[in-house]
């Protein structure tokens, strides 16, 4: 049976960087002044207000919301680009799209 031996050419720099990052993040988290949590009114409709704020409409319940139409459209463009990229990557040289469930040497 051989004994366990520690590596002699150990590089501690990545570990020190990770430790320093942890200390910075912990100090930022513990030193943050967060506001008191605000509740949602009991008579407001949460799902409807989320839909209204997503499309930047005025909510019927009167709860102030922020508009997220620009973020919604940006996410839409990124997802469409990712879908088109996935289809282009899945295409074969002859232009056909292979069966992703078939495994073997059919290439």
Secondary structure, 3 states (H helix, E strand, C coil): CCCCCCCCCCCCHHHHHHHHHHHHHHHHHHCCCCCCCCCCCCCCCHHHHHHHHHCCCCCCCCCCCCCCHHHHHHHHHHHHHHHHHHHHHHECCCCCECCCCCCCCCC
